[in-house]
Amino acid sequence: MDATTKERLADFICRDDGECYPICRSSTYFKKFFQDLGINKVHDGSTRKWWVLGIIQELKGPDLQNLLYVWHPLNYIAEIGIK
């Protein structure tokens, strides 16, 4: 996965841009978000996007595949409640 794609995925997870992503995730959400994917990480208090991007850059194989699952349009639509 290239660097731009990883950065876009970090944007998607953080959802700082209200025009693109209707849900902004707080830093307290990250622990549960990653644990639900089987990735044991706890936010260290640093800037959310760069912290998330650092985790994405560390992931390989099944962990990265699990993370990509949330990016699938059907999962995203279900999460924000669009029918």
N, C-alpha and C positions, 0 to 999 in steps of 0.2 A: 504494500500500500504506500502510495507516495505521500510526501509531507503535506501537500495541500489538502488531500483527502482526510488525513488525520486531523488537520486543523479544523476542517469543516465538521468533522464528527465531534470534536471538542465543543465547537459552537453549538451544535445540535443538543448535546448533553446539557450544557450550561443554559442555553436558550436565553441569552442576554438580549438578543434583538427581537423586540416585541412585534415587529412587522413580519418577521419570518417565522417566529416560534411563539405560539400563544401562551406557553407555560414557561416561566422563569424559575429555574430550580435553585433553591438556596443551598448554601454550603452544608447545612444539616441534612439535606436530602442525599448527598453524595454517598455517605456510608451505606445507607440502605440500598441505594441504586446499584452500587458495585457489589454488595453482598448478595443481592438478589440474582446477580449474574454469576455468582460463585467466585468473585474477585474480592479478596479481603484487603481493602484499602480504607484508610480513614483520612479525611481532609485535614491537612496540616496547618490550615489557616492562611496559606499563601493565596495569591490571586487564583480564583476558581478556574478560569479557562486554562491557564498555564499549568496548573496542578493536574487537571484532567488530561491535558495534552501529554504531560509527562507519563501518566499511567498508560495512555494509549500507545505511546512509543515503546513502553516496556512489554506490552502484550504480544504473545505469539500463539499460533495454533488455535486450539479450542477456546482459549480465553478471548482471543480477538474475534473469533467467529461468534461467540456469545454476545459480545458487545455490538457487533454488526447487526445482529438480530433486531435490536431496538431501533435501528435506522430504517428497517424495512417499512415502506409506506403503510401497509395494513396494520402493523403494530403501532405506529405513530398515530394513525387515525383512531384506533381503539383507545389509546391512552388519553387523547384529548376529548374523547366522547363524541366524535363525528359519526353519524350513522349513514 
